[in-house]
Amino acid sequence: MRCVVASTAVTWEDAPRGVDESIKSAQIASLTGLRGFAALMVVLIHVSVLTEYSWLGIPDYGPVSLFVLSGFLLYRPWARWALGTAVRPSVRTFAFRRVARIFPAYLVVLFLVTLVHPPARPDGIAHWLRTVSLTWIYHRGDWRASMQHTWSLGTELSWYVVLPIIGLLVGVLARRRSPRAAFWSSATILACALPISFTWRWWVDTEDLGRLFTYSYWLPGYLFCFAGGALVAHAVEANRAGVASLPRLRRTASDPWAVLVLALAFALLGTSALGVPNDFSEAIGLEAHLLRASCATLVALTLLVGAVLGPPRSPLNRALGTRAMTALGRWSYGIYLWHLPVIAILAPEVSFPAGPVGLVWRLTLTLAIAVPLSAATYAWVERPTIAWSRGFFQPRDREKTEPSTASASTAAQPTSPEPTAHRSDRAAE
């Protein structure tokens, strides 16, 4: 099969040979900046809801965008295997690196916050164990206001458990078929996440389980977000392998303004009266919740497609690729972890004026504290543990993950000796 070499890259290793390094850098920076934008939107939502401007921001976009990015980045090795362009990913290595990526920074923030902010402390050994393991979302009444946002980490961990199962199922079924049939059968299986998520949310609403808080945030309710990112990864890999050309998608992504207009349209729909302003009210009906989540996911998918398939000099990619946005993207996990404890700690200590001045003051003060803490956490905790986890299985994984040079379906070779699996989430860090 003749391979179609595209210029799209999200890591240094999976970029085709012959592509200018400045283009690869721009594309990687765009995806990193996308995480920074998602983190800023989370902060804006949590700050604005404390003011009379709760309508600011895109409801649900922050965590949903991070779920979409996780689905895209982590499913790519499985998509390659399903399409026959790479060997099967190592589940052991995947699990080890995911744990090393999530827990060190989380535990540091948790213990520091509980040290200085007593209301954040769990009650008893069992509660501590559930909090430390991020399984508190499965137990009623365990949440603490200052660490409530970590529900998304529990959902993310559930995705880490389910992803290899989905990847193996899709891969086994797809590899028995022709490449084109494999592409469509895999896409169909991933698309089944949408009815699963909507059925789960309907069941939670019908049985009035939302009042228990955590049921709404379990993986089934957000599976379609992860699967949406996985579908984009699947389409990108199929395009690189010459299985699917995606002319309409690439044409839309190449338009300088089409991606931004579409994302804005979905955002306006999600923040309209149909979606109900973001006031975290439990009285919001099922239809509004579904519209919010759907619009947030569509915004996230639209921006992801623009970042991955769009030209490096598009308005979107130039904005996402700035030094400020890429720095925020590198620190995004820390920003996500630190911002809500900062808000909770400041609330009883600082008096904020009303009106737009109060909103700007709250937002500025929160970021002024959370961003430096996040930068320090990245430098002293995240970055060392990421480097350590990459090297842990490196010698053995190099033998397992390097595809055979005799394979005619391999779309592109890595641009460095380090196997792609070692930096599969470089743009997410």
N, C-alpha and C positions, 0 to 999 in steps of 0.2 A: 504494500500500500504506500502511495506517495504521501509524505508528511507535509502538512502545511505549517510553516514556521511563522508564528506571529510575534510581534514585538512586545506583547504584554508580559509583564513580570511583576510578581509580588515579593519575590525574594531574589537574592543574587544568584542562588543555585539553580532556580528553575527558569531563568532567562535564557532564551536561545543564544547561540553563539553569533557573533557578528553584529550584535546590537550595541549601539553606542552607550558607554557607561553613564553618560549624563541622562540619557533617556531612561535607563534602568533605575537610576537613583531617583528621578522624578516620579516614576510610577510607584516605587516603594515608599517614598515620602508621602505620596497622596494617601495611601492606605493607612499609614501611621497617623497622619493628620486627621483622618476620619475618626480614629479612636479618640483623639483629643477633642474633636467637635462633640462627640457623644458624651464625653465626660463633662464638658462645659454645659451641655444641655441638662444633664442630671442636676448639676449645681444650680442652674437657673430655675429649674422646676421646684426644687426644695427650698430655695430662697424666696421665690415669688409667691409661693403658696402662703407664706407668713405675712404677706402684705395684701393690699387691696388690688394687686395686679396678678392674681392667680392665673389669669388667662395667658400670661407670657409663657413661651416655650411650647414644645410639641409634646403633649401627654404621651407617656409610655415610650417615647423615642429612645431615651438614653439606654436603658437596659435592653430594649429590643434591638437596637443597633449593635450592641455588643454581642448579643446572641447571634445575630445574622453574620457578623464578622467571624465569630467562633465557628459557626457552621461552615463558612466558606474556607477558612484557613485550615481547619482540622480535617475536613472531608477530602481535600485535594489529593492526598496520597491514596485514599481509598478509591477515588474516582479514576486515578491513573491505573490502579490494579484492575478495576472493573473493566476498563477499556483495553487492557492488555498492553499498556505502555510502561509498566513498572511491576516489581514484585510486591507481594503482600506486605503491608506495614507490620511492624512488630508491635503487638498489643502490650507486651511487657514494657518496652521502651516508652510507648505512648503514655501508659498509666504512670510510670515513674516520673516522667517529665511534667506531666500535668499536675501531679501532686506537688512537685517541687516548684512549679510556677505559681500555684494558688496559695499554699499554706504558709510559707515563711513570712511574707509581708502581712498577710492577714493576722497571724498570731502576734506579730510585733505590734500592730496597731491595736488589736484587741486588748492585750495586756497593758499597754500604755494608757489606753482610754479608761479601762476599768481601774487603773491605779489612781488616776486624777479625777475620775467622774464616777462616784459611787452608784448612781442610778443605773449605770450600764452593767453592773456586776450581776452575774447569774446567781440564782439561789440554790445552793447545795451542789454536791458532787455530780449528780446526774445531769443537772442543768448545765454545769460547767462542761461536762463531757459532750453534751449535745451541741453546745455553743462552739467549743473548740473544733469539733468534727464537722461543723456546718450542717448538722442534721436537725437543728432546732426547728426548721420549718415543718417537720413532720410531727411536732408535738404541740398541742394547744397551749397557748398562754406563755410560751417561752420567750417571746420577742421583747427586746428592750428598744425604746424609742431611738436612742442614739446609735444603735447598731441594726436598726430595722432594715436598712438598705441591703444588708448582707444576705437577704433572702435570695437575691439573684445568684450569689455564689453557690448556694445550695442547689439551685436549679441548674447552674452550669456544671456542677459535679455530677448531677444526674445525667446530663448530656454526655459526659465523659464515659459513663458506664454503658449508655445505650449506643453510642457511636460505633464502637467496634462490632456490636451485634448487627446493626444496620449495615455497616460496611461489608461484613462477611456475607450477610444474606443477599445484598444487592450484587456483590462481586461473584458469588457462586452461581447465581441465576444468570447474570449477564455474560459471564465468560463461556457459557455453553452455547451462546448465540453468535451471530455475525456482529461485527463492530457496530453497525448502524442499529440493528435490533437491540444490541446491548445498551446503546445510548437511550433509546426510547423506553425500554423496559425499566431501566434504572431510574429515569426521570419519572415514570409513572409511580414507581414504588415510593420515591421521595415525596411526590405530590400527595400521597395518601395522608401525610401529616396534617394537611389542612382540615379534612373532615374529622380526624381524630381530635384535634385541638378544639374545634368548634363544638363537637359533641361533648367533650369534657367540660367546657365552659357552660354549656347548656345544662348539663347534669348538676354542676356545682350551684348554678343559679336556681334550678328547679327544686333541689333538695335544701336550699337555703344554707349551703355550706360555706358561703363567702363570709358569714359572720364569724367563722372560726379562723379567719385570716389566711391561714397557710394553704388551704386547698387550692385557692385561686392561683397560687404561685408554684405549684408543682409542675414538673416537666411537661405532662400532657397538654397543659394550657398554653405552653410556649413552644411546643415541638415544631409548629409550622414556621416559626422564626428561624430556628436552627436549620430546618430542612430547606427553607428558602435560600439561605446562604450556601447550603450544600448543592442546591440545584444550579446556582451560578457557577460554583466550582466545577461541577460536572459538565456544564456547557462550555466553560473555558477550556477544560482539558480535552473535550471532544473536538473543539475547534482546532486546538493545537495538534491533535492526532489525525486531522483530516476527515473525521467522521461527521462533523456538523459544521456548516459554514456560518450560520447565524447572521445572515446579511442585514436583516432589519434591526436586530439588536445592536450590531456594530455601527450601522448607519445612524441610529438614534444616539448612541454614545459618542459618536464622532461630531455630532452637531454641537457647536460651541455653547448653545443656550438651551437646547431641548431638555437635557437632564435637569438643569436647575428649574426650568418652568414646570416640569412634571413633578419634581420633589415639592415645589412650593404649592402646587395645586393639591397634592395629597395632604400636605401639612395644613392648608386652610380648611380642607374638608374635615380633618380630624379635630381641629380646634373650633369648628363651627358650632352652632346651636345643636346640630344633630349629634355631635360627639360629646357635648356638655363640657363646660370649662373644667379645668383640672383642679378640683377642690378635694380630691380623695374621699368623696362622700360615698358611703355604703348604699345610699339610696339610688345611685345610678343604675339604670336597668341593663339587662343583658345586651340589648341592641346597641346601646351607647358604648359599652365595654368592647364589643366586637368591632364596632366602627373605629374606636380609638386604636385598638391593637392592630387592626388591618391597615389603617392609614399610616401608623408608625412603621409598620413592617414595609409597606410600599415605599415610604420615604427612604428607609434604610437600604432597601434593595436597589432603588433608583440611584442613590448616591454611590453604592458599591459598584454597580455596573459602570457608572461614569468614571469612577476612580480606576477600575481595572481595565476597561476596554476603551476609554476615552483617550484622546491625545494628551501628551504631557503638558502642552501649552494651552489647554482649554481653561476657561475661567475657573471651573471647579478645581481642577488639579493644581493650578497655580496658587489658588487660595489655600488648599489643603497642604501644599508642599512648602509653605513658608517655614522659616526657622521656628517661629513661635508655635505654629500648629504641630510641627513634628516633635518639638520639645514636649508640648502638652500631651502628645500621643505616647511618647515614651513614659511619661509620668502618669498616664491616665488611670492605671490601676490604683496607684497611691491616691490620686485625686478622688477617685470613687470611694476608697476606703476612709479617707480622712475627713471629707467635707461635712458629712452629717454629724459626726461627733463634735466637730468644731461649731456647727450651728447650734447643737444642743447645749454645749458648754457656754457659749456666748449669750444665749437667750436670756437667762436670768441675771447676767452680769452687766450687760450693755443696753442702754436705752437708745432706741432708734427713732428718728423723727418719722412722721407720717408723710405720705406722698412719694413722688419719684425720688426725692433726695434720700429718703429712708431706704428705698429699694436699692439704689446705687450704693449707698453706704453699707448695707448688709452684704451685697454681692462682693463689693471690693474688699471688705474686711475678711469675709470667708475665704476668698481666693488668696488674699495676702498671707493668710496663715496656712491654708491647705496646700497651696502649690509648693512653697519651700519644704514643708514636711514631706510632700510626695517626692520631690527631687532627691531629698536625703534618703528616703526609703528606697528609691530606685538605685541610687549609687551604693548604698551600704548593705542592702538586703536583696533586692530583686536581681540586680546585675550579677553579683557573685554567685547566687544560687542558680541562675540561668546558665552561666558558664560552667559551673560544676555539673549540672544535670546533663548538659550536652556532651561532656567528656566521659560520663560514667560508663556508657555502653559503647563508646565510639569504636574501638577496635573490632568488636564482634559485629556491630551493626554495619560497618563499612562492607564486610563480606556479604552480608545478607541483603543490603538495600541497593547495591550497585547493579543496575540492569545489565543483561548480557549485551555485549557490543554487536552480537549477531542478530539482535532483534530489529526487524525492519520497521516496526511500528513505533519505535522510540522517537518522540517528537523533538527532544533536545537534550543534550548532555549538560551536566552541571558545569558552571563556569569556574568552579574551584574544586580541589580534591575533596573537600568536606562534603559528605552525602547530604542530599536535600533534606532528609528527615531531621537532620540536626538543627536546621534553622527554619522549619516549616512555619513557625509562627513569628519570624523575625519582625514582620511588619506590625504584629499585634503588640509588641513589647514597648 
